């Protein structure tokens, strides 16, 4: 697996310019021929936030279920915006070898680079939503704190985590359509069970809180809220940070194992 790790690092470094270029081209392709252009990339998460905000705060008055002092729409938007990136990596990120089969079979592009530029493209969209979130914070006059300094570290960690996730799951999805279908089916339950629209700290069942500590989706939703609104360092709570690190370490090991075992088989099965 150490050889695989060196190969992945080397391939990504040698193709670092192509990664950036292909990430931007992927987004341009998505908005090509549209009147609104790049606005379409952020319209979906904005509509999601607006719909959930109306249903939960106006309809169900769920703002009273959070311990945060920031407006509920900003609290909610922080979680949903980061979820949109994670959700796309769970679905399309796990299927990148199928979606970019021509790079694998015809151009013989290094397969370890494909998840990297796909993840970067999704991250650029996430960056646009963060600009919208900052504008919303200015409108609601929530203010900014020193905790905003951890935002770049969180973004890097977010990108690394879900690129590893793609490296781990994409070979399995290439070999088994059932595996990818299972991830697609689980995408919705993950959203509802991971603290995107509710405050995990207010759960009273101890074993559920313990399980959620190992969930990267829960970790990043909580961490970005601490960065942009609630005010704490993402590493300051060891009961959430260390379980996340354990999960990330397991993902890295599994990704290296899967890439080592299945790398040669991927071009043949696509």
C-alpha positions in Angstrom: 0.0 0.0 0.0 2.9 2.3 0.5 3.7 2.0 -3.2 0.1 3.0 -4.0 0.4 6.0 -1.6 3.5 7.2 -3.4 1.9 6.7 -6.8 -1.2 8.7 -5.8 0.8 11.6 -4.4 3.2 11.6 -7.4 0.4 11.5 -9.9 -1.5 14.3 -8.3 1.6 16.5 -8.0 2.7 15.9 -11.5 -0.9 16.7 -12.8 -1.6 19.5 -10.5 -2.2 22.0 -13.3 -4.5 19.6 -15.2 -6.5 19.1 -11.9 -7.2 22.8 -11.7 -7.9 23.1 -15.5 -10.3 20.1 -15.6 -12.1 21.2 -12.4 -12.9 24.6 -14.1 -13.8 22.9 -17.4 -16.2 20.6 -15.6 -18.1 23.6 -14.2 -18.1 25.4 -17.5 -19.5 22.3 -19.2 -22.3 22.2 -16.6 -23.4 25.8 -17.3 -22.7 25.8 -21.0 -25.6 27.1 -23.1 -27.6 28.5 -20.2 -28.7 32.1 -19.7 -28.0 32.3 -16.0 -24.6 30.7 -16.3 -22.7 30.2 -13.1 -25.7 31.2 -11.1 -27.2 27.7 -11.7 -24.4 26.2 -9.7 -25.6 27.9 -6.5 -29.3 28.2 -7.2 -30.0 24.6 -6.0 -28.4 25.0 -2.5 -30.1 28.5 -2.2 -33.5 27.0 -3.0 -32.8 24.1 -0.6 -32.0 26.6 2.3 -35.1 28.7 1.5 -37.4 25.7 1.4 -36.1 24.1 4.6 -36.0 27.5 6.4 -39.7 28.1 5.6 -40.8 24.6 6.5 -38.7 24.3 9.7 -38.7 27.9 11.2 -42.0 29.2 9.9 -43.9 26.0 9.8 -42.5 23.8 12.6 -40.7 26.6 14.5 -37.6 24.5 14.7 -35.4 27.4 15.4 -36.2 26.8 19.1 -34.5 23.4 18.9 -31.0 24.9 18.4 -28.7 26.2 21.1 -27.1 28.7 18.7 -27.6 32.5 19.0 -27.2 33.1 15.2 -30.3 33.4 13.0 -31.7 30.0 12.1 -31.5 30.6 8.4 -27.7 31.2 8.6 -27.3 28.2 11.0 -29.3 26.1 8.6 -27.5 27.4 5.5 -24.1 26.7 6.9 -25.1 23.0 7.2 -26.9 22.7 3.9 -24.2 24.4 1.9 -21.5 22.0 3.1 -23.9 19.1 2.8 -24.4 19.9 -0.9 -20.7 19.3 -1.5 -20.6 16.2 0.6 -23.7 14.8 -1.0 -22.4 15.3 -4.5 -19.2 13.4 -3.5 -21.2 10.6 -2.0 -23.1 10.1 -5.2 -21.1 11.4 -8.2 -17.8 11.2 -6.4 -18.2 7.5 -5.9 -18.9 7.0 -9.6 -16.2 9.1 -11.2 -14.6 6.2 -13.0 -17.9 5.5 -14.8 -18.6 9.1 -15.5 -15.1 9.7 -16.9 -14.6 6.3 -18.5 -13.0 7.9 -21.5 -10.1 9.1 -19.4 -9.6 5.6 -18.0 -10.0 3.5 -21.2 -8.9 5.8 -24.0 -6.5 8.4 -22.7 -5.0 6.2 -19.9 -5.2 9.2 -17.5 -3.9 8.4 -14.0 -7.0 7.1 -12.2 -5.9 8.6 -8.9 -6.2 12.1 -10.4 -9.8 11.8 -11.6 -11.3 12.0 -8.0 -9.1 15.0 -7.3 -10.3 17.3 -10.1 -13.9 16.1 -9.7 -13.7 16.9 -6.0 -12.1 20.3 -6.7 -14.8 21.2 -9.1 -17.5 20.5 -6.5 -15.4 22.5 -3.9 -15.4 25.5 -6.2 -19.2 25.5 -6.1 -19.0 25.2 -2.3 -16.8 28.3 -2.3 -19.4 30.3 -4.2 -22.0 29.3 -1.6 -19.7 30.5 1.2 -19.6 33.9 -0.4 -23.4 33.9 -0.4 -23.3 32.9 3.3 -21.0 35.7 4.2 -23.3 38.2 2.4 -26.2 36.8 4.5 -24.2 37.2 7.7 -23.6 40.9 6.8 -27.3 41.4 6.0 -28.3 39.8 9.4 -25.4 41.7 11.1 -24.2 38.5 12.9 -20.6 39.7 12.9 -17.4 37.8 12.3 -15.0 36.4 14.9 -11.4 35.2 15.1 -12.8 31.7 14.6 -13.2 32.5 10.9 -9.4 32.0 10.6 -9.9 28.3 10.7 -12.0 28.3 7.6 -9.1 27.6 5.1 -8.0 24.7 7.2 -11.5 23.3 7.3 -11.9 23.6 3.5 -8.6 21.7 2.9 -9.6 19.0 5.4 -13.1 18.8 3.7 -11.5 18.4 0.3 -9.0 15.8 1.4 -11.6 13.8 3.3 -14.0 13.4 0.4 -11.3 13.0 -2.2 -10.2 10.0 -0.1 -13.8 8.9 0.1 -14.0 9.0 -3.8 -10.7 7.1 -4.1 -12.1 4.5 -1.7 -15.6 4.0 -3.3 -15.1 4.8 -7.0 -13.3 1.5 -7.8 -16.0 -0.5 -6.0 -18.7 1.4 -7.9 -16.9 0.7 -11.2 -17.0 -3.1 -10.4 -20.5 -3.2 -8.9 -23.5 -1.0 -9.9 -25.2 -2.3 -6.8 -22.6 -0.7 -4.6 -23.2 2.7 -6.2 -26.9 2.3 -6.0 -26.6 1.5 -2.3 -24.7 4.8 -1.7 -27.3 6.7 -3.7 -30.1 5.2 -1.6 -28.2 6.0 1.7 -27.6 9.6 0.6 -31.0 10.7 1.9 -30.9 8.9 5.3 -27.4 10.4 5.8 -28.8 13.8 5.3 -31.6 13.4 7.8 -29.5 11.5 10.5 -26.3 13.6 10.5 -27.2 16.9 12.1 -27.6 19.0 9.0 -30.9 20.4 10.0 -30.9 19.8 13.7 -28.5 20.4 16.6 -26.6 17.2 17.5 -25.7 18.6 20.9 -29.3 18.5 21.9 -29.8 14.8 21.4 -30.4 13.1 24.7 -29.7 9.5 23.7 -26.0 8.9 24.5 -25.3 6.0 22.1 -26.7 8.0 19.1 -24.4 10.9 20.0 -21.5 8.5 20.2 -22.2 7.1 16.8 -22.6 10.5 15.2 -19.1 11.5 16.5 -17.6 9.1 13.9 -19.7 10.5 11.1 -17.7 12.9 8.9 -20.9 14.6 7.7 -21.8 15.5 11.3 -18.3 16.6 12.0 -18.1 19.1 9.1 -21.6 20.5 9.6 -20.7 21.2 13.3 -17.2 22.5 12.4 -18.3 25.0 9.8 -21.0 26.3 12.2 -18.4 26.8 14.8 -16.3 28.6 12.2 -19.0 30.9 10.8 -21.4 31.4 13.6 -21.2 29.6 16.9 -17.6 30.4 17.6 -15.3 27.5 18.5 -12.2 25.8 17.0 -13.0 22.6 15.3 -10.3 20.7 17.2 -11.3 22.1 20.6 -13.9 19.3 21.2 -11.9 16.1 21.4 -15.1 14.0 21.7 -15.9 15.0 18.1 -12.4 15.7 16.6 -10.6 12.4 17.6 -13.4 10.1 16.5 -13.4 11.9 13.1 -9.7 11.4 12.8 -10.2 7.7 13.5 -12.8 7.5 10.7 -10.5 9.4 8.3 -7.6 7.1 9.1 -9.8 4.1 8.4 -10.9 5.7 5.1 -7.3 6.3 4.0 -6.3 2.7 4.7 -9.3 1.3 2.9 -8.8 3.7 -0.1 -5.1 2.5 -0.4 -6.2 -1.1 -0.1 -9.0 -0.8 -2.7 -6.7 1.2 -5.1 -4.0 -1.5 -4.7 -6.3 -4.4 -5.3 -8.5 -3.0 -8.0 -6.5 -0.5 -9.9 -5.6 -2.9 -12.8 -9.2 -4.2 -13.1 -10.9 -0.8 -13.5 -10.1 -0.2 -17.2 -11.3 -3.8 -18.0 -14.7 -3.5 -16.3 -15.6 0.0 -17.5 
